[in-house]
Amino acid sequence: MDDDFDRPKVPLLKQLVKEDLSVHSIEALDDRIAILKSEVRRTEIEKAHKKTAHADADSLFN
């Protein structure tokens, strides 16, 4: 499958948590925090959508 070639060998989240933060400036760390908070919010919204869709599908079959 072509998608497999586009995926990094090491998952991005594992790379992210192993990154040396000591080399970043305070401003860069603030930017990183803002981006990660935004990504958490985006992920939570997607999770909520999936839960709703799952519940809707379950209600059709129960």
N, C-alpha and C positions, 0 to 999 in steps of 0.2 A: 504494500500500500504506500502511496506517495507521501501521505501524512507522516509516516514513520521517519522519513528522511528529514523532515522539517523539525522534528523534536530534538532538543539538546540531549546529549548522552546523560548528563547529570540534571535531574529536575531543577528548575529555576528556584523553587522554594528552598531546596537544600543549599544551593549556591548562596542565596540571600542570607540565610541564617549563619553561614560560615564566613561571611565577608568581614574583613578587618575594619571595624568602624573607627579605630583610632586615627586613621589617616585622613578622615573627613573633617572639614571645618564645621563650626557650630551652625553656620548657615546651611551647609549641605545636609547636616543631620536634621535640621528643622524641615528642610524640603523633603527628606526621606520620610520623616514622621508624617507629614501632611499627605504624602502620596500613599503611604501604607494605611493610614486611617481612611482615606478615600476608597482604597481597595477593599478594606474590611467592610465598609458600608455597602459597596457594590456587591460584594459576595453575600452579605446578609440579605440584601434585597432579592438576589437571584435564588437564594435558599428559600425565602418566603414564597416566591412565585412557584417554585417546585413543590413545596408543601401544599400550597393551594391547589395546584393542578393534580397532585396525587390524591388529595382529599376529594376533589371533584370527580376524578375517575373512580375512586372507591365507592362514592355515593351512587354511581350509575350501576354498579354491580352488586350492591348490597341492599 
